[in-house]
Amino acid sequence: MLLTILDNKLKYAGNELKKIDTFNVKASQFNHFNGEYLKKKVSERWNDFNGMKVQRDLYSAFLIMNVKDNLCEIDSGDCNENWVTFKTSHDIEIDRLRTSEHTLASMGL
């Protein structure tokens, strides 16, 4: 129902809802730095890229943002191009959340 509502609103604005192939994309497992997939436990909330800590859900959203037009694979080139902007925004948001009086346990903060 929610997707139908979103799709209708997008159509009204001249856009369309795009559904990625989550089976092939596997955003929660992919590492755009080396192109490898690593299955993680649901309880693992952070990725560690050679000392760079990135919250898993935010990183998955970043990867999904950089999916190719075929909606089946991540464009590592786009990820590399957008990485610095993402990481800067990520760190600002994580700091904001950590200092907030409301905590988000599901994000591992």
Contacts in CASP RR format, 6 or more apart in sequence:
PFRMAT RR
TARGET T0000
AUTHOR 0000-0000-0000
METHOD contacts of the structure
MODEL  1
MLLTILDNKLKYAGNELKKIDTFNVKASQFNHFNGEYLKKKVSERWNDFN
GMKVQRDLYSAFLIMNVKDNLCEIDSGDCNENWVTFKTSHDIEIDRLRTS
EHTLASMGL
3 17 0 8 1.000
6 17 0 8 1.000
7 16 0 8 1.000
7 17 0 8 1.000
10 16 0 8 1.000
10 17 0 8 1.000
18 71 0 8 1.000
19 71 0 8 1.000
20 64 0 8 1.000
20 67 0 8 1.000
20 71 0 8 1.000
20 72 0 8 1.000
21 71 0 8 1.000
21 72 0 8 1.000
24 72 0 8 1.000
24 73 0 8 1.000
25 63 0 8 1.000
25 64 0 8 1.000
25 67 0 8 1.000
25 71 0 8 1.000
25 72 0 8 1.000
25 73 0 8 1.000
25 74 0 8 1.000
26 37 0 8 1.000
27 59 0 8 1.000
27 60 0 8 1.000
27 61 0 8 1.000
27 63 0 8 1.000
27 64 0 8 1.000
27 74 0 8 1.000
28 40 0 8 1.000
28 56 0 8 1.000
28 60 0 8 1.000
29 37 0 8 1.000
29 38 0 8 1.000
29 39 0 8 1.000
29 40 0 8 1.000
30 36 0 8 1.000
30 37 0 8 1.000
30 63 0 8 1.000
30 74 0 8 1.000
31 37 0 8 1.000
31 38 0 8 1.000
31 47 0 8 1.000
31 49 0 8 1.000
32 63 0 8 1.000
32 66 0 8 1.000
32 74 0 8 1.000
32 76 0 8 1.000
32 77 0 8 1.000
32 79 0 8 1.000
32 80 0 8 1.000
32 83 0 8 1.000
33 49 0 8 1.000
35 76 0 8 1.000
40 56 0 8 1.000
44 56 0 8 1.000
45 55 0 8 1.000
45 56 0 8 1.000
45 57 0 8 1.000
45 106 0 8 1.000
45 107 0 8 1.000
45 108 0 8 1.000
46 53 0 8 1.000
46 54 0 8 1.000
46 55 0 8 1.000
46 56 0 8 1.000
46 108 0 8 1.000
47 53 0 8 1.000
47 54 0 8 1.000
47 55 0 8 1.000
47 56 0 8 1.000
47 59 0 8 1.000
48 54 0 8 1.000
52 87 0 8 1.000
54 87 0 8 1.000
54 90 0 8 1.000
55 90 0 8 1.000
55 94 0 8 1.000
55 107 0 8 1.000
55 108 0 8 1.000
55 109 0 8 1.000
57 107 0 8 1.000
58 90 0 8 1.000
58 93 0 8 1.000
59 90 0 8 1.000
62 79 0 8 1.000
62 82 0 8 1.000
62 86 0 8 1.000
62 90 0 8 1.000
63 74 0 8 1.000
63 79 0 8 1.000
65 82 0 8 1.000
66 74 0 8 1.000
66 75 0 8 1.000
66 77 0 8 1.000
66 78 0 8 1.000
66 79 0 8 1.000
66 82 0 8 1.000
67 73 0 8 1.000
67 74 0 8 1.000
67 75 0 8 1.000
68 74 0 8 1.000
68 75 0 8 1.000
94 109 0 8 1.000
97 103 0 8 1.000
97 104 0 8 1.000
97 107 0 8 1.000
97 109 0 8 1.000
98 109 0 8 1.000
103 109 0 8 1.000
END
